[in-house]
Amino acid sequence: MVAAPQDAYDFEYFEQRIADAWLLEGSVAVRTLRMPFLAVPVGGSRRGGYFPVSCVCFGIKVRDVLLEQPGFPNPRLRWSPYPDTCTVVEWGERPPTLRGVCDDAALGRFYGYSEAAIAAFTQRAPQTPSSATSEPCSPTAPWPAEEGPTSHPRGRAPERKTPPIASRPPGTLLPAYPRTRTTEGTS
């Protein structure tokens, strides 16, 4: 579960972006599933850190591992603010909860990223599905046309097997299947 920092899948990512490179010597590669990821301690300009986990049971294990490591004060579990994971293990100070572009810079400084890394992150244009095309990008939008910028990459778009969410009766998320009764022994 714990390995050398250089074994972490994202070691080079932090090596290129962290302001205080000496923190990498005290970091720990933690493996919860197949690949180890880096947990970087606090120190220098880095005031806190976090490690996303897929479930609470892994979070408890990661927290217990970090309790034994220097540089990881007050490791704790909390629900993730990020939609791609359910739980995070945090340590150090609590991160600022701000909103907006300037907040990306504040979070970058809180997590100890270099000014060059923060500038590169905040100056790039966000590329979301809705900004990549002029077509609507919504779960209730109609299926893409057969031709055009949002058409299916392999030609014809597959047929929709279930109606769009907006056309379903209220309270139904899944398609309604007819219930069949077995009538054994009746004529």
Secondary structure, 3 states (H helix, E strand, C coil): CEECHHHCCCHHHHHHHECCHHHHHHCEEEECCCCEEEECCCECCECEEEEEECCHHHHHHHHHHHHCCCCCCCCEEEECCCCCCCEEEEEECCCCCCCCHHHHHHHHHHCCECHHHHHHHHHCCCCCHHHHCCCCCCCCCCCCCCCCCCCCCCCCCCCCCCCCHHHCCCCCCCCCCCCCCCCCCCC
